[in-house]
Amino acid sequence: MLFAVVLLDMIGFGIVIPILPFLSPRLGASDFDIAMIIASYAVCAGVAGPWWGKLSDHIGRKPVLMICTGGAAAAYLLLASAESLSMIFVARAFAGLMAGNFGVASAMMADITPPAERARGMGMIGASFGLGLVLGPVLGGLLSGPEGSFVVPCLLAAVMSVLAVIAAGLFLPESHHRNKNPTQALTDRKLSLWAVLRLTQSRLLMLQYVFHTASVSAATYLFPLWVYALLDWSAREVGIVFGVQGAIMALTQGLFMGPLVKLMGELRLLRVCVSSFFVGMLMAVFADGAVSMVGSVLVALTGATLCMPVLNSFASQRSAPQLRGRMMGAAAAAAAWGRVLGPLLAGVLLTVGGFRLAWSLPLGMVALYLLWAFSRWPKRPVPAFE
């Protein structure tokens, strides 16, 4: 049921992906303004993510999922009614404040899966995300029509989020039950987020979330502008490419994650996938035709797709259950801050030096990510934190 709830929510999220780069210029936005709109969502998500995770540790995962999904529906309605650039900023910032779902859903999955099955479980969350990115961008691209209308796609996104709230309320069981020991509860409240990360030796791990999502979001920001400038593509073609990538994401995470982890182990799988991510970014720097441009992004994002469940498995195993929401909220926040840095820095480099320089940004970050994956830090033992 968790899979279905996340899927419905992600379809709504995916619907707006291909239309934002084409919606905003009609209201006077430049390429850098588009990056700022993407960043406004991510900044608010980065600020709110740890708080939603902490709240889920105290009141349960289910109510937080329902609140966040309902907020997403309201944000899509605001976007549908936007008649100025400032309204788009407000709608996306509010959506970011309500974007606690992925961290809380990951914590819920960690609650119901044993450590040995954790990566496979996180893969199922990723698969629901991927299916949402299959259906969402395709629907958004098709419903926008040849004129790029955004009202109907945004309204449909709101409907999908409302359906997710209803499904969660009716069918999703609560997975987290607080430790009733009042002394332990008091100790949990007093621990700062930084203290949790220090005690679990997770600070470098959180940095990889930043590198990962900064690189993915930079690619997601650059690709529509890239193919529009060089190939004269529209939202329809961009939506189809993102839909294909979402299908690959759903298949790899939903069907192959479990067998791959059993075959290779989590750490080796992470190294292979980050290597694929790096190769794809390197291809993008030198790509100059439709096949090489699309191929570079598909290679890079396919590798990136399989990295995230492993990172989430690492993070979920580094904290006790009563702090798991806070840990996964921190991971979601770190990822959100990466979504701030990626489009902003890529936008600056694109303005200064064009696409080749802009693509060098995610390439450099993935190179650092790759160095970490092959260092001793991913497998460093952590203390029991009960």
Secondary structure, 3 states (H helix, E strand, C coil): CHHHHHHHHHHHHHHCCCCHHHHHHHHCCCHHHHHHHHHHHHHHHHHHHHHHHHHHHHHCHHHHHHHHHHHHHHHHHHHHCCCCHHHHHHHHHHHHHCCCHHHHHHHHHHHHCCHHHHHHHHHHHHHHHHHHHHHHHHHHHHHHCCCCCCHHHHHHHHHHHHHHHHHHHHHCCCCCCCCCCHHHHHHHHHCCHHHHHHHCCCHHHHHHHHHHHHHHHHHHHHHHHHHHHHHCCCHHHHHHHHHHHHHHHHHHHHHHHHHHHHHHCHHHHHHHHHHHHHHHHHHHHHCCCHHHHHHHHHHHHHHHHHHHHHHHHHHHCCCCHHHHHHHHHHHHHHHHHHHHHHHHHHHHHHHHHCHHHHHHHHHHHHHHHHHHHCCCCCCCCCCCCC
